[in-house]
Structures are given as structure tokens and as C-alpha cells.
Amino acid sequence: MTSDPIPTTDPSPSRLLITLRVNGEPRSCPAGLRLDQALEALGYRPQLVVVEFNGSILPRSRWSEQPVVESDVVEVVTIVGGGS
């Protein structure tokens, strides 16, 4: 009796990576994320950034509903406090 081989890769969306262009550089993140989740996966603190998504400023209120897919273009501006 033979059995089928066990797959070596998990095809679930959480295991797949997509490539985005972030501040002009290619960056990878898990597939199936919304913009707020993708920002966190890329190491940003969403509460401290402003985002241009595919050429338009996207209101923060829409980040949790905006899917991120292969080849999306994201420009992230980090808010920095301080001064003299």
C-alpha cells in the first residue's frame, strides 16, 4: 500500500508572500493582509505614519478595509516629534 507524498509547502494565504514597492524599494509581506496589518508586518507603527497608497493619500479610517496585493505601491512618511 502506497500513500501520496506529504506536501512540503503550505499553500494557505498566510504562508504566501507578495512583493510591494515601499518608498521606492521592493519589500515582501504575507499575502492576504489589509493595509494596517501590512504596515505592521513591514515594521511600521501605523499610528505614527501617513500613507500614500497607489498614488493617493489614503485616510487612516480606510486602512483596515484596504486589501494589499502584489505590486501595490506604498509611500510611508513617518511622523517624528522633537525640535529645539
N, C-alpha and C positions, 0 to 999 in steps of 0.2 A: 504494500500500500504506500503510495507516494502522496505527498501533500504539496500544495502550492508554496513557493517561497514567500517568506515574510517580507513585505516592502521595507526598504531601508530608509525611505523618506516619508515624512508625514505630509500629505497634500492639503492639510487643513489650512485655511487662510491665515491663521495666527502664526504659522511657520514660514509662510512665503514672504519674501522681501520685495519691495518696489524701490525704484530709484526716483528721487525728486531732485529738482535743481533748487538748492537753498543758498541764497546770497551768492549766486553765480557758480556754485560748486555742486557736483553730484553727491548726494547723500542717500543712504539706504535707511528704510524703516519698515516695520512689519506692514503687510497688506491688511486692508480692512479697517483701518483706523479713521477716525474723524480728525479734523484739523487740530483741535485742542490736545487730543491723545498723541498725534504725530509730533507736535511741538515738544511735549514731554519726553517722548521716545528719542528725540534728537538732542535732548539735554537743555531745553529752554524752560524757563518758568513762565507759563502763559500769562500770568498776572503782571509780568514786567516787560512785555513786548507789544509792539504794534506790527501787524502783518499785512503785507500786500500779497494777495493770492491770485495768481494768473493775471496780473496786471491791474487789479482793482483792490483798493483798501477794503478789507472785509470786516464789518463790525464784529466786535468780540461776542455779541449775543448770537451770532450765527456759527461760531467756531464749532460748537458741539453738534451741529447738524450738517456740517460741510464734510462730505467724504473726500479723502485724499487718494488719488490714483496715480499710476505710473506716469511720469513725465510732467506732473504738475510743477509749477514754478512758484516758489515761495520766497519772498524777501522779508527778512525779520530784522526789525530795528529794536534794539534793547534800550529800555529806559534806564538811565543811570542818574542817580542822585549825587548831590555834592556841590561843590563850589567854594568860593572863598568869602 
